[in-house]
Amino acid sequence: MRCQYCDTAYAFDGGEIQSIDDILQTISQYKCGYVTVTGGEPLAQPNCSILLERLCNAGYNVSLETSGALNIGVVDPRVSVILDIKTPASLESDKNLPENISKLKASDQVKFVICDRKDYEWSKAKMLQLGLPDRVDEILMSPSTPDLQPIQLAEWILKDNLEVRMQLQLHKIIWGDKPGH
């Protein structure tokens, strides 16, 4: 996908191929209990579902951040899915895979990256249309900076008394437009 606000454009080229055993070895060095598999789009990688299963089997709490454009039915049920529903201003909303909504579990989350007021209103309507408040654990809204400043999105959410969690893209705040660790 090529959302207009992409925060991982550095992943379009390059990278290195690693075995699942190498990935598990690297993760074990951090002494963490929670692992998020994210992208670009992790499900586009042929062995992503195997990696997720192996992480769960190794005792990690695992989440998957996915664009929502690929089938989440292949994901181990122990994994908490964070499904991105692309908004119109992303320029990728036509890639949303509607059948993924019925595959969401109560422990999953849905995320909307908001670019402007129209995206915000569209997201509010989509939340209700899809019954998301009763379907998933949390609904996240994240401002697409610099298009939309966090304070503006926070004000809209508060004014509407919307039951969502506002999320900032911490990796962008910490590492900018290059890969983190």
N, C-alpha and C positions, 0 to 999 in steps of 0.2 A: 504494500500500500504506500501511497505517497500523499499523506495528509498535508495540507498546506502549512500546518504548524509543527511538522515532524521534529521530534527532539532527539532522534537517533539517526540522523542522516549519515553520520559517520559509519553506520553499519551497512550502508548500501554496497560498499566495496571492502575488500580486505578481510580481516579476521583470521582466525586459525582454526583448523579442524582439530577437535579433541575427542578422544574416546569417552564414553560414559564413565569408565573407571577413572580416567584422569580428572574429569569434572568432579566426581565424588571425592577424590583425593584432595583436590584444591579446596573444596568446600570444607572438608574436615579440618583443615588448618586454621579456620576461623573460629572454631569452638562455638558455633551458633546452633540454635535449635529451630530456627525458622528460615526457610529458603523461598525466595520468590523467583520464578522463572519468567523472564520477560524478553523483550525483543528490541527491535522489530516485532515480528510475529513468530513466536516460538513454535506454534503448531505447523509452520511451514517447513520445519526441520524434520527430516524423516524419522528420527529416533526420539522425538520429544516425549511421546507417551511412555516410552520405555524409561527415559530419564526420570519422568515424574513418578512412575511406579517404583523405581529403584530408590529414589529419595524417600518416598513414604516407607518402603521396607527398611530403610536404614534408620528410621525413627524420627525423621525431620517432620515438622509441620510445614506443609508445602502449599504455596499459592501459585497460580498461573495468571499472568496478565496477558490477555488476548484481545486482538482487534475485533473479534466477533465475526470475522469474514470466513472463518473455517469452522468445521464441525467440532463442537466441544464434546460430543458423545464419545470420543476416543479417550477422554481424560479420566484417569483413575478417580473413583468417587471419593477417595480420601482427600483429594486436592480441592482447595478452595479456589474457585474460578472468579477472577475479576474481569468481567466482560465489558468491553468498551462498546458503547453504541455510538457510532459516528454520527455527528450532527451535520446539518446541511453545509455549514461554513467550512467543515473539514475538507470538503470537495470529494469525500469518499463515502457518503451516506448510502449510496447505491450498493455498496459492498456488504452492508449489514445482512447477516444470514438469519432471517426471521425464525427458522426452526430452532435456533439456539435458545430462544426464550423458554420453550417448553422443557429444555434440558437443564435449566438452572435449578440448583438445590437451595434449600433455606439457608445454608451456610455461605452461599456465594454473594458476590457484590456486583453491582452494575455501575459503570462510570460513564459520565458525559463530560467531554472536554468542550467548554463553552467559549466561543469566539466573540459573541456579541449578544445583544438583547434578543434578537430573533432566535438564535440558538437556545437561549435560556427558555424562552416561551415554548419553543418546539420540544425541548427536553421535559418541561413540566407536563405538557400534553402527552408525550410519549410514555412517561412514568405511569400516568393514570390509564391510558389506553391499554398498556401491557400488564397492568395490575402489579407493578413492581414492588410497591410498598408491602404487599402481602406475600410476595413471592421470594424475596431475597433478604439477606441479613442487613445490608446497607446499600444505600444509593449514594454515590459520590459525584460531586461536581468539582471540576477543576478549571480554573481560568487559563485560557490559552494566551499567555503573555508573549509578546507585548501587546497583542490585539486587545486584550481585556485585562485591566488591572484587578488584582485580588480584592481590593477594597470595594470595587463596584459590584462584583459578584456577591461578596458578603452582604452588602446592603440589600440587594435584590432578594437574597435568600431570607434574611431577617425580616424584611418588609412583608414578604409573603408567608412568613412562618412555615417555611418549607422544611419537612423532615428529611434532610439530606446532610451528609457530612462534606464540608468543603475540604478539598485536598489540594495542596500545593505540590508542584513537582520538585521535591527536595533534591533529586539528582541534578536538576538544572541549576538550583541555587548553589549547591556544593561544587559541582564539577563543570558547570556551564555546558558547552556543546561538544564535550569530549567524553570518552568512556570513563566511568567510575571504576571502583574496585569491588 
